[in-house]
Amino acid sequence: MAAIIISEAVKELPKEATCWEAVEALTVSVVRCYRSYGIYEEIRNKPDERITAAVIIYSNHRKEVWM
């Protein structure tokens, strides 16, 4: 599930995005998912049940690798 959410969010990033803007956008996309399923409050109080993902993004615009 996390891979799908993150993958879709990465596609929507503006090419000028900074690493920090990308992290924020990916986090917001996960929060939206939790809210759409009505589980945000529950997950907020149970960090061990949160979805997780690792991502490496290459910004061609900035010539940077973000991990």
PDB file of N, CA, C and O in Angstrom:
ATOM      1  N   MET A   1       0.813  -1.184   0.000  1.00  0.00           N
ATOM      2  CA  MET A   1       0.000   0.000   0.000  1.00  0.00           C
ATOM      3  C   MET A   1       0.870   1.267   0.000  1.00  0.00           C
ATOM      4  O   MET A   1       0.611   2.200  -0.760  1.00  0.00           O
ATOM      5  N   ALA A   2       1.890   1.293   0.846  1.00  0.00           N
ATOM      6  CA  ALA A   2       2.758   2.473   0.916  1.00  0.00           C
ATOM      7  C   ALA A   2       3.428   2.745  -0.426  1.00  0.00           C
ATOM      8  O   ALA A   2       3.545   3.896  -0.846  1.00  0.00           O
ATOM      9  N   ALA A   3       3.863   1.690  -1.092  1.00  0.00           N
ATOM     10  CA  ALA A   3       4.543   1.872  -2.378  1.00  0.00           C
ATOM     11  C   ALA A   3       3.629   2.537  -3.399  1.00  0.00           C
ATOM     12  O   ALA A   3       4.072   3.385  -4.174  1.00  0.00           O
ATOM     13  N   ILE A   4       2.379   2.162  -3.402  1.00  0.00           N
ATOM     14  CA  ILE A   4       1.425   2.745  -4.354  1.00  0.00           C
ATOM     15  C   ILE A   4       1.191   4.215  -4.033  1.00  0.00           C
ATOM     16  O   ILE A   4       1.216   5.064  -4.924  1.00  0.00           O
ATOM     17  N   ILE A   5       0.962   4.511  -2.761  1.00  0.00           N
ATOM     18  CA  ILE A   5       0.716   5.900  -2.347  1.00  0.00           C
ATOM     19  C   ILE A   5       1.910   6.784  -2.696  1.00  0.00           C
ATOM     20  O   ILE A   5       1.744   7.858  -3.275  1.00  0.00           O
ATOM     21  N   ILE A   6       3.096   6.336  -2.349  1.00  0.00           N
ATOM     22  CA  ILE A   6       4.315   7.113  -2.590  1.00  0.00           C
ATOM     23  C   ILE A   6       4.582   7.261  -4.085  1.00  0.00           C
ATOM     24  O   ILE A   6       4.945   8.339  -4.555  1.00  0.00           O
ATOM     25  N   SER A   7       4.401   6.184  -4.816  1.00  0.00           N
ATOM     26  CA  SER A   7       4.625   6.220  -6.266  1.00  0.00           C
ATOM     27  C   SER A   7       3.736   7.260  -6.940  1.00  0.00           C
ATOM     28  O   SER A   7       4.191   8.026  -7.790  1.00  0.00           O
ATOM     29  N   GLU A   8       2.473   7.276  -6.554  1.00  0.00           N
ATOM     30  CA  GLU A   8       1.550   8.256  -7.138  1.00  0.00           C
ATOM     31  C   GLU A   8       1.921   9.679  -6.724  1.00  0.00           C
ATOM     32  O   GLU A   8       1.838  10.601  -7.535  1.00  0.00           O
ATOM     33  N   ALA A   9       2.324   9.859  -5.482  1.00  0.00           N
ATOM     34  CA  ALA A   9       2.697  11.195  -5.005  1.00  0.00           C
ATOM     35  C   ALA A   9       3.945  11.710  -5.715  1.00  0.00           C
ATOM     36  O   ALA A   9       4.029  12.894  -6.040  1.00  0.00           O
ATOM     37  N   VAL A  10       4.912  10.832  -5.955  1.00  0.00           N
ATOM     38  CA  VAL A  10       6.145  11.233  -6.653  1.00  0.00           C
ATOM     39  C   VAL A  10       5.814  11.739  -8.054  1.00  0.00           C
ATOM     40  O   VAL A  10       6.411  12.707  -8.526  1.00  0.00           O
ATOM     41  N   LYS A  11       4.874  11.093  -8.709  1.00  0.00           N
ATOM     42  CA  LYS A  11       4.481  11.510 -10.067  1.00  0.00           C
ATOM     43  C   LYS A  11       3.920  12.925 -10.091  1.00  0.00           C
ATOM     44  O   LYS A  11       3.995  13.606 -11.114  1.00  0.00           O
ATOM     45  N   GLU A  12       3.358  13.371  -8.969  1.00  0.00           N
ATOM     46  CA  GLU A  12       2.731  14.690  -8.898  1.00  0.00           C
ATOM     47  C   GLU A  12       3.678  15.801  -8.451  1.00  0.00           C
ATOM     48  O   GLU A  12       3.301  16.973  -8.462  1.00  0.00           O
ATOM     49  N   LEU A  13       4.892  15.451  -8.063  1.00  0.00           N
ATOM     50  CA  LEU A  13       5.831  16.472  -7.599  1.00  0.00           C
ATOM     51  C   LEU A  13       6.221  17.420  -8.731  1.00  0.00           C
ATOM     52  O   LEU A  13       6.509  16.975  -9.842  1.00  0.00           O
ATOM     53  N   PRO A  14       6.232  18.717  -8.455  1.00  0.00           N
ATOM     54  CA  PRO A  14       6.726  19.645  -9.475  1.00  0.00           C
ATOM     55  C   PRO A  14       8.231  19.437  -9.669  1.00  0.00           C
ATOM     56  O   PRO A  14       8.938  19.090  -8.724  1.00  0.00           O
ATOM     57  N   LYS A  15       8.706  19.646 -10.868  1.00  0.00           N
ATOM     58  CA  LYS A  15      10.127  19.401 -11.134  1.00  0.00           C
ATOM     59  C   LYS A  15      11.033  20.299 -10.297  1.00  0.00           C
ATOM     60  O   LYS A  15      12.188  19.951 -10.054  1.00  0.00           O
ATOM     61  N   GLU A  16      10.529  21.444  -9.857  1.00  0.00           N
ATOM     62  CA  GLU A  16      11.329  22.373  -9.069  1.00  0.00           C
ATOM     63  C   GLU A  16      11.342  22.035  -7.584  1.00  0.00           C
ATOM     64  O   GLU A  16      11.997  22.732  -6.809  1.00  0.00           O
ATOM     65  N   ALA A  17      10.642  20.993  -7.167  1.00  0.00           N
ATOM     66  CA  ALA A  17      10.521  20.657  -5.746  1.00  0.00           C
ATOM     67  C   ALA A  17      11.891  20.431  -5.114  1.00  0.00           C
ATOM     68  O   ALA A  17      12.815  19.914  -5.742  1.00  0.00           O
ATOM     69  N   THR A  18      11.989  20.835  -3.859  1.00  0.00           N
ATOM     70  CA  THR A  18      13.188  20.551  -3.086  1.00  0.00           C
ATOM     71  C   THR A  18      12.997  19.209  -2.384  1.00  0.00           C
ATOM     72  O   THR A  18      11.899  18.652  -2.385  1.00  0.00           O
ATOM     73  N   CYS A  19      14.046  18.707  -1.800  1.00  0.00           N
ATOM     74  CA  CYS A  19      13.947  17.458  -1.048  1.00  0.00           C
ATOM     75  C   CYS A  19      12.909  17.593   0.059  1.00  0.00           C
ATOM     76  O   CYS A  19      12.062  16.715   0.226  1.00  0.00           O
ATOM     77  N   TRP A  20      12.968  18.674   0.807  1.00  0.00           N
ATOM     78  CA  TRP A  20      12.043  18.872   1.924  1.00  0.00           C
ATOM     79  C   TRP A  20      10.611  19.012   1.443  1.00  0.00           C
ATOM     80  O   TRP A  20       9.692  18.530   2.106  1.00  0.00           O
ATOM     81  N   GLU A  21      10.403  19.648   0.325  1.00  0.00           N
ATOM     82  CA  GLU A  21       9.053  19.751  -0.237  1.00  0.00           C
ATOM     83  C   GLU A  21       8.545  18.378  -0.664  1.00  0.00           C
ATOM     84  O   GLU A  21       7.363  18.071  -0.509  1.00  0.00           O
ATOM     85  N   ALA A  22       9.433  17.565  -1.197  1.00  0.00           N
ATOM     86  CA  ALA A  22       9.054  16.213  -1.601  1.00  0.00           C
ATOM     87  C   ALA A  22       8.668  15.379  -0.380  1.00  0.00           C
ATOM     88  O   ALA A  22       7.654  14.681  -0.401  1.00  0.00           O
ATOM     89  N   VAL A  23       9.457  15.446   0.663  1.00  0.00           N
ATOM     90  CA  VAL A  23       9.150  14.696   1.889  1.00  0.00           C
ATOM     91  C   VAL A  23       7.791  15.117   2.438  1.00  0.00           C
ATOM     92  O   VAL A  23       6.982  14.271   2.820  1.00  0.00           O
ATOM     93  N   GLU A  24       7.547  16.400   2.474  1.00  0.00           N
ATOM     94  CA  GLU A  24       6.256  16.910   2.964  1.00  0.00           C
ATOM     95  C   GLU A  24       5.104  16.401   2.098  1.00  0.00           C
ATOM     96  O   GLU A  24       4.081  15.962   2.623  1.00  0.00           O
ATOM     97  N   ALA A  25       5.265  16.459   0.788  1.00  0.00           N
ATOM     98  CA  ALA A  25       4.212  16.000  -0.119  1.00  0.00           C
ATOM     99  C   ALA A  25       3.938  14.504   0.051  1.00  0.00           C
ATOM    100  O   ALA A  25       2.783  14.078   0.020  1.00  0.00           O
ATOM    101  N   LEU A  26       4.984  13.714   0.228  1.00  0.00           N
ATOM    102  CA  LEU A  26       4.798  12.273   0.412  1.00  0.00           C
ATOM    103  C   LEU A  26       4.112  11.992   1.740  1.00  0.00           C
ATOM    104  O   LEU A  26       3.245  11.122   1.823  1.00  0.00           O
ATOM    105  N   THR A  27       4.493  12.720   2.769  1.00  0.00           N
ATOM    106  CA  THR A  27       3.856  12.556   4.081  1.00  0.00           C
ATOM    107  C   THR A  27       2.379  12.915   4.010  1.00  0.00           C
ATOM    108  O   THR A  27       1.534  12.191   4.536  1.00  0.00           O
ATOM    109  N   VAL A  28       2.072  14.017   3.368  1.00  0.00           N
ATOM    110  CA  VAL A  28       0.679  14.451   3.221  1.00  0.00           C
ATOM    111  C   VAL A  28      -0.128  13.397   2.462  1.00  0.00           C
ATOM    112  O   VAL A  28      -1.288  13.154   2.795  1.00  0.00           O
ATOM    113  N   SER A  29       0.458  12.782   1.468  1.00  0.00           N
ATOM    114  CA  SER A  29      -0.275  11.765   0.708  1.00  0.00           C
ATOM    115  C   SER A  29      -0.615  10.553   1.576  1.00  0.00           C
ATOM    116  O   SER A  29      -1.685   9.963   1.421  1.00  0.00           O
ATOM    117  N   VAL A  30       0.276  10.182   2.477  1.00  0.00           N
ATOM    118  CA  VAL A  30       0.001   9.065   3.387  1.00  0.00           C
ATOM    119  C   VAL A  30      -1.095   9.462   4.377  1.00  0.00           C
ATOM    120  O   VAL A  30      -2.001   8.673   4.646  1.00  0.00           O
ATOM    121  N   VAL A  31      -1.017  10.666   4.915  1.00  0.00           N
ATOM    122  CA  VAL A  31      -2.041  11.150   5.846  1.00  0.00           C
ATOM    123  C   VAL A  31      -3.407  11.168   5.161  1.00  0.00           C
ATOM    124  O   VAL A  31      -4.404  10.775   5.767  1.00  0.00           O
ATOM    125  N   ARG A  32      -3.466  11.611   3.922  1.00  0.00           N
ATOM    126  CA  ARG A  32      -4.735  11.621   3.175  1.00  0.00           C
ATOM    127  C   ARG A  32      -5.309  10.216   3.053  1.00  0.00           C
ATOM    128  O   ARG A  32      -6.519  10.017   3.160  1.00  0.00           O
ATOM    129  N   CYS A  33      -4.442   9.261   2.832  1.00  0.00           N
ATOM    130  CA  CYS A  33      -4.884   7.871   2.731  1.00  0.00           C
ATOM    131  C   CYS A  33      -5.502   7.420   4.051  1.00  0.00           C
ATOM    132  O   CYS A  33      -6.591   6.847   4.070  1.00  0.00           O
ATOM    133  N   TYR A  34      -4.803   7.681   5.152  1.00  0.00           N
ATOM    134  CA  TYR A  34      -5.349   7.328   6.466  1.00  0.00           C
ATOM    135  C   TYR A  34      -6.710   7.969   6.687  1.00  0.00           C
ATOM    136  O   TYR A  34      -7.642   7.324   7.168  1.00  0.00           O
ATOM    137  N   ARG A  35      -6.812   9.230   6.335  1.00  0.00           N
ATOM    138  CA  ARG A  35      -8.085   9.940   6.536  1.00  0.00           C
ATOM    139  C   ARG A  35      -9.179   9.377   5.634  1.00  0.00           C
ATOM    140  O   ARG A  35     -10.333   9.282   6.052  1.00  0.00           O
ATOM    141  N   SER A  36      -8.836   9.006   4.419  1.00  0.00           N
ATOM    142  CA  SER A  36      -9.850   8.470   3.501  1.00  0.00           C
ATOM    143  C   SER A  36     -10.421   7.148   4.003  1.00  0.00           C
ATOM    144  O   SER A  36     -11.562   6.807   3.692  1.00  0.00           O
ATOM    145  N   TYR A  37      -9.637   6.407   4.772  1.00  0.00           N
ATOM    146  CA  TYR A  37     -10.108   5.152   5.369  1.00  0.00           C
ATOM    147  C   TYR A  37     -10.675   5.364   6.775  1.00  0.00           C
ATOM    148  O   TYR A  37     -11.138   4.418   7.412  1.00  0.00           O
ATOM    149  N   GLY A  38     -10.636   6.614   7.255  1.00  0.00           N
ATOM    150  CA  GLY A  38     -11.170   6.925   8.568  1.00  0.00           C
ATOM    151  C   GLY A  38     -10.349   6.365   9.720  1.00  0.00           C
ATOM    152  O   GLY A  38     -10.887   6.093  10.793  1.00  0.00           O
ATOM    153  N   ILE A  39      -9.046   6.193   9.504  1.00  0.00           N
ATOM    154  CA  ILE A  39      -8.205   5.595  10.541  1.00  0.00           C
ATOM    155  C   ILE A  39      -7.090   6.528  11.023  1.00  0.00           C
ATOM    156  O   ILE A  39      -6.184   6.095  11.735  1.00  0.00           O
ATOM    157  N   TYR A  40      -7.151   7.774  10.646  1.00  0.00           N
ATOM    158  CA  TYR A  40      -6.068   8.693  10.994  1.00  0.00           C
ATOM    159  C   TYR A  40      -5.834   8.774  12.499  1.00  0.00           C
ATOM    160  O   TYR A  40      -4.696   8.641  12.950  1.00  0.00           O
ATOM    161  N   GLU A  41      -6.886   8.990  13.283  1.00  0.00           N
ATOM    162  CA  GLU A  41      -6.722   9.129  14.737  1.00  0.00           C
ATOM    163  C   GLU A  41      -6.185   7.845  15.355  1.00  0.00           C
ATOM    164  O   GLU A  41      -5.326   7.886  16.236  1.00  0.00           O
ATOM    165  N   GLU A  42      -6.687   6.719  14.897  1.00  0.00           N
ATOM    166  CA  GLU A  42      -6.210   5.435  15.419  1.00  0.00           C
ATOM    167  C   GLU A  42      -4.724   5.241  15.124  1.00  0.00           C
ATOM    168  O   GLU A  42      -3.955   4.864  16.008  1.00  0.00           O
ATOM    169  N   ILE A  43      -4.328   5.497  13.889  1.00  0.00           N
ATOM    170  CA  ILE A  43      -2.934   5.322  13.470  1.00  0.00           C
ATOM    171  C   ILE A  43      -2.024   6.324  14.176  1.00  0.00           C
ATOM    172  O   ILE A  43      -0.887   6.005  14.523  1.00  0.00           O
ATOM    173  N   ARG A  44      -2.526   7.519  14.380  1.00  0.00           N
ATOM    174  CA  ARG A  44      -1.727   8.537  15.067  1.00  0.00           C
ATOM    175  C   ARG A  44      -1.315   8.079  16.462  1.00  0.00           C
ATOM    176  O   ARG A  44      -0.233   8.415  16.943  1.00  0.00           O
ATOM    177  N   ASN A  45      -2.176   7.320  17.096  1.00  0.00           N
ATOM    178  CA  ASN A  45      -1.909   6.840  18.451  1.00  0.00           C
ATOM    179  C   ASN A  45      -1.233   5.472  18.498  1.00  0.00           C
ATOM    180  O   ASN A  45      -0.899   4.981  19.576  1.00  0.00           O
ATOM    181  N   LYS A  46      -1.030   4.858  17.341  1.00  0.00           N
ATOM    182  CA  LYS A  46      -0.392   3.537  17.277  1.00  0.00           C
ATOM    183  C   LYS A  46       0.706   3.538  16.211  1.00  0.00           C
ATOM    184  O   LYS A  46       0.525   2.963  15.139  1.00  0.00           O
ATOM    185  N   PRO A  47       1.829   4.173  16.495  1.00  0.00           N
ATOM    186  CA  PRO A  47       2.883   4.301  15.480  1.00  0.00           C
ATOM    187  C   PRO A  47       3.403   2.962  14.961  1.00  0.00           C
ATOM    188  O   PRO A  47       3.896   2.889  13.835  1.00  0.00           O
ATOM    189  N   ASP A  48       3.302   1.921  15.750  1.00  0.00           N
ATOM    190  CA  ASP A  48       3.787   0.610  15.306  1.00  0.00           C
ATOM    191  C   ASP A  48       2.898  -0.010  14.240  1.00  0.00           C
ATOM    192  O   ASP A  48       3.278  -1.010  13.633  1.00  0.00           O
ATOM    193  N   GLU A  49       1.715   0.564  13.998  1.00  0.00           N
ATOM    194  CA  GLU A  49       0.803   0.044  12.983  1.00  0.00           C
ATOM    195  C   GLU A  49       0.783   0.888  11.705  1.00  0.00           C
ATOM    196  O   GLU A  49      -0.001   0.616  10.796  1.00  0.00           O
ATOM    197  N   ARG A  50       1.630   1.895  11.635  1.00  0.00           N
ATOM    198  CA  ARG A  50       1.673   2.761  10.453  1.00  0.00           C
ATOM    199  C   ARG A  50       2.335   2.039   9.277  1.00  0.00           C
ATOM    200  O   ARG A  50       3.201   1.182   9.455  1.00  0.00           O
ATOM    201  N   ILE A  51       1.901   2.411   8.078  1.00  0.00           N
ATOM    202  CA  ILE A  51       2.585   1.882   6.904  1.00  0.00           C
ATOM    203  C   ILE A  51       3.948   2.552   6.796  1.00  0.00           C
ATOM    204  O   ILE A  51       4.124   3.684   7.245  1.00  0.00           O
ATOM    205  N   THR A  52       4.896   1.867   6.211  1.00  0.00           N
ATOM    206  CA  THR A  52       6.232   2.423   6.051  1.00  0.00           C
ATOM    207  C   THR A  52       6.708   2.242   4.622  1.00  0.00           C
ATOM    208  O   THR A  52       6.245   1.358   3.900  1.00  0.00           O
ATOM    209  N   ALA A  53       7.632   3.087   4.232  1.00  0.00           N
ATOM    210  CA  ALA A  53       8.204   2.989   2.898  1.00  0.00           C
ATOM    211  C   ALA A  53       9.596   3.608   2.912  1.00  0.00           C
ATOM    212  O   ALA A  53       9.884   4.517   3.691  1.00  0.00           O
ATOM    213  N   ALA A  54      10.425   3.110   2.060  1.00  0.00           N
ATOM    214  CA  ALA A  54      11.728   3.716   1.816  1.00  0.00           C
ATOM    215  C   ALA A  54      11.735   4.158   0.363  1.00  0.00           C
ATOM    216  O   ALA A  54      11.233   3.456  -0.515  1.00  0.00           O
ATOM    217  N   VAL A  55      12.300   5.313   0.123  1.00  0.00           N
ATOM    218  CA  VAL A  55      12.286   5.828  -1.239  1.00  0.00           C
ATOM    219  C   VAL A  55      13.602   6.553  -1.534  1.00  0.00           C
ATOM    220  O   VAL A  55      14.174   7.220  -0.672  1.00  0.00           O
ATOM    221  N   ILE A  56      14.046   6.406  -2.738  1.00  0.00           N
ATOM    222  CA  ILE A  56      15.181   7.170  -3.241  1.00  0.00           C
ATOM    223  C   ILE A  56      14.676   7.880  -4.488  1.00  0.00           C
ATOM    224  O   ILE A  56      14.166   7.251  -5.416  1.00  0.00           O
ATOM    225  N   ILE A  57      14.823   9.190  -4.497  1.00  0.00           N
ATOM    226  CA  ILE A  57      14.324  10.000  -5.612  1.00  0.00           C
ATOM    227  C   ILE A  57      15.505  10.732  -6.238  1.00  0.00           C
ATOM    228  O   ILE A  57      16.333  11.308  -5.533  1.00  0.00           O
ATOM    229  N   TYR A  58      15.574  10.705  -7.556  1.00  0.00           N
ATOM    230  CA  TYR A  58      16.560  11.508  -8.266  1.00  0.00           C
ATOM    231  C   TYR A  58      15.849  12.704  -8.873  1.00  0.00           C
ATOM    232  O   TYR A  58      14.912  12.549  -9.656  1.00  0.00           O
ATOM    233  N   SER A  59      16.298  13.898  -8.510  1.00  0.00           N
ATOM    234  CA  SER A  59      15.762  15.122  -9.091  1.00  0.00           C
ATOM    235  C   SER A  59      16.656  15.509 -10.261  1.00  0.00           C
ATOM    236  O   SER A  59      17.774  15.989 -10.073  1.00  0.00           O
ATOM    237  N   ASN A  60      16.158  15.298 -11.446  1.00  0.00           N
ATOM    238  CA  ASN A  60      16.914  15.676 -12.641  1.00  0.00           C
ATOM    239  C   ASN A  60      17.077  17.195 -12.707  1.00  0.00           C
ATOM    240  O   ASN A  60      18.110  17.698 -13.148  1.00  0.00           O
ATOM    241  N   HIS A  61      16.059  17.910 -12.269  1.00  0.00           N
ATOM    242  CA  HIS A  61      16.093  19.373 -12.278  1.00  0.00           C
ATOM    243  C   HIS A  61      17.213  19.902 -11.373  1.00  0.00           C
ATOM    244  O   HIS A  61      17.927  20.837 -11.738  1.00  0.00           O
ATOM    245  N   ARG A  62      17.357  19.296 -10.194  1.00  0.00           N
ATOM    246  CA  ARG A  62      18.362  19.744  -9.232  1.00  0.00           C
ATOM    247  C   ARG A  62      19.651  18.952  -9.264  1.00  0.00           C
ATOM    248  O   ARG A  62      20.628  19.310  -8.607  1.00  0.00           O
ATOM    249  N   LYS A  63      19.652  17.864 -10.039  1.00  0.00           N
ATOM    250  CA  LYS A  63      20.816  16.977 -10.117  1.00  0.00           C
ATOM    251  C   LYS A  63      21.205  16.469  -8.713  1.00  0.00           C
ATOM    252  O   LYS A  63      22.369  16.496  -8.313  1.00  0.00           O
ATOM    253  N   GLU A  64      20.174  16.006  -7.991  1.00  0.00           N
ATOM    254  CA  GLU A  64      20.351  15.525  -6.623  1.00  0.00           C
ATOM    255  C   GLU A  64      19.688  14.175  -6.447  1.00  0.00           C
ATOM    256  O   GLU A  64      18.696  13.856  -7.103  1.00  0.00           O
ATOM    257  N   VAL A  65      20.257  13.388  -5.547  1.00  0.00           N
ATOM    258  CA  VAL A  65      19.644  12.136  -5.129  1.00  0.00           C
ATOM    259  C   VAL A  65      19.151  12.345  -3.707  1.00  0.00           C
ATOM    260  O   VAL A  65      19.901  12.789  -2.838  1.00  0.00           O
ATOM    261  N   TRP A  66      17.883  12.024  -3.477  1.00  0.00           N
ATOM    262  CA  TRP A  66      17.285  12.184  -2.157  1.00  0.00           C
ATOM    263  C   TRP A  66      16.997  10.801  -1.567  1.00  0.00           C
ATOM    264  O   TRP A  66      16.380   9.953  -2.213  1.00  0.00           O
ATOM    265  N   MET A  67      17.449  10.591  -0.343  1.00  0.00           N
ATOM    266  CA  MET A  67      17.192   9.312   0.328  1.00  0.00           C
ATOM    267  C   MET A  67      16.562   9.552   1.678  1.00  0.00           C
ATOM    268  O   MET A  67      16.268   8.599   2.400  1.00  0.00           O
TER     269      MET A  67
END
